[in-house]
Amino acid sequence: MTDRAGVYARIIELIEPLNAKKVALTEATTFAGDMEMDSLTVMDLVASMEDEWDILIPLNMLPDLETIGQVADAVHGLVTKKG
Amino acid sequence: MTDLLSKFDPLIAEHAGLLSAGIRDPFGIVMDKVLSPTEAIIKGQHTILLGTYNYMGMTFDPDVVAAGQAAIRDYGAGTTGSRVLNGTYQTHKECEEALKDFYGMSHAMVFSTGYQANLGMVSTLAGKGDFIILDADSHASIYDGCKMSNADIVRFRHNDAADLEKRLKRLPPEAGKLVVLEGVYSMLGDIAPLPELVAIAKAHGAMLLVDEAHGMGFFGPNGRGVYEEQGVADDVDFVVGTFSKSVGTVGGFCVSNHPKFEILRLVCRPYTFTASLPPAVVASAATSIRKLMTAHDKRARLWEATRRLHGGLKARGFKLATETPESAIVSVLMPDQETTALMWSTLIELGVYVNMSRPPATPAGVFLLRCSICALHSDAQIDTVLGKFEQAAQMANLALHEPA
């Protein structure tokens, strides 16, 4: 599943176990603000996404990725670039 | 006006909540008097220090103190200048010579703190288009160095060689790569499997930096660190360390055999744009480093005291972060913040100082009471500590386990 919708759906699945606050997950949900995820949890999530699609998400990209939608766009872009 | 400090409100509330339970502030300890590397007076009470990283007990070594006194007399209280302008004295060069001799390397650069050494080395070595590959449990100074560099940052699972390899394989083969490792990880006190990690890093064309902050002084035949003990010295490009642990004062350094190393003095901002260490500090450090070269008895004693504490805590049913003592840090695993704080507070009331550590400084959200052992801790002191731990566990209602 490497189209945008497939990537988004899988990301939601990866986030769900880390969603301690049980907030509703949408494109606009933010990691730090809405989910109150600490930086370590975010970095672990990044690692699981890297392994899921065999891509590289450098940590320095993270400050620009605030919402689930933005992450889905970034991952989709990286997966597409990889071909 | 937006109050810029309001973003810290949750932390302020959490801290206040902690103190409202009537416990002492774990982050507000004041040492009224320091009696020795292992004892101080805190709030009028005689306290055993078991959380100072003063592994080799050099802070009160008579030669180390005398060297500092002579330097402050001969060179003054401070340099008021950068290493690259007016802040390099004979004392600083002698300190770098001591480091070169200690490590058997051709270059040494002294920074004003260990934090700045990592900040400077990591951020300067890797630039735009390069990759820094770091262990997930790396110290804040390494993470901050990554942030300051313009490199792409890749993190691998703590001490996991297979995970490191998987991530290195995803990188462009031609890109510059710096793999950053630590000999001892200071939160859990575990050591790195350097031969595996180093071999993988080298196979993928990466340069290697190893932080030996918590390994210097007592790992390896010459006390250089875990990298020496594990026999990977030939493959490590840069070793970073600190004077604020085994050396017993303050300062940081990097040593290397790289032929172009000296240029870093001009391009490494945390080295260039800050004042150099006071002459007394570098003179004390140089004397301490030279004494550490041959401190074989002290090393043996440090390991002995560490085994006594680790074994004693285990026998009393405490859960420890490492099955066996891997370094001179013994971390006790705690169930939650409340119990950790209460236990810590009870220990300090009983005259034992340890470190309380909590997320995000700790990996995987664990709460710890962290002990660091000194070569000068006597068996009697360790036994006193063990008794106090048992007593504090009772008072804090910490469940102890049946020793296996």
Interface residues (C-beta under 8 A of the other chain):
Chain A: D38 S39 L40 M43 D44 V46 A47 E50 D51 D54 I55 L56 P58 L59 N60
Chain B: F131 A136 C146 K147 A151 D152 I153 V154 R155 R157 K166 R167 R170 L171 P359 P360 P363 A364 G365
